[in-house]
Amino acid sequence: GLEKPTKGEVIVAGEHLEKMNENQLVKFRREHVGFIFQSFNLLGTMNAIENVALPLTFRGVDKKVREAKAVKMLKLVGLPKHMKHRPNEMSGGQQQRIAIARAIVNEPEILLLDEPLGALDLKMRKEMQLELKAMHKELGITFIYVTHDQEEALTMSDRIAIMHDGVMDQIATPTEIYEHPATKFVATFIGETNIFEGMAKIVDGDTITIGIENGDITGCGADFAAGEFITVSVRPEKMKYSYEPVEGFTIAARIVDYIY
């Protein structure tokens, strides 16, 4: 079934989930919500077609109809030759494809994905990211994708919601999240960054001079006042170094180590 929210609303395809009783929630879950688990959760005693057709079996769909739909889904995920194989006869990536086919065989309104690629190796994970994106485009349904992998979030998403201590710190496009993080947590959580604590020394229109521990840096930001404490986030790829002093920047630096 589905959990009821303790407060607020959850609306899927115009239906208010918080207003449903348990039986209605179970029916809605089976008919309108697809779910892909972190562990594949395939039944070892069933072959690929039987695993994919399982949600249709629960709904009492005729055997011929559900098998035809299962075959169609297996072709969609690129496994037409593995229809009679059981999970122990397939690789991790193939098993995950079966799990995906099972989740979408009902043609759900929404697909929930709980770290679905966490059990795969790096190469397979990259391939499956692209396949899921292509599938999302083809199916045209909402994907809600939970991940702790920041790179995966940037790769997969149209919009990212970053939770911190139970609060949404920021909901925005990947570009907005990366280039204009709303909080210090968001800046440090998504991608690599360098954090400097400082104070606004001079604010001149859009230009701001910030004093940090070992010098001054110049940035842009009209919403600050002189004397205000500021956290500065600088992405590694935005950094440049020079053997000669640069106007507006007085930070001396020393190279202590490097990696390829």
Summary of the structure (lengths in Angstrom):
residues: 260
radius of gyration: 24.8
end to end distance: 49.5
largest distance: 76.9
contacts: 681
relative contact order: 0.08
helix: 38%
strand: 23%
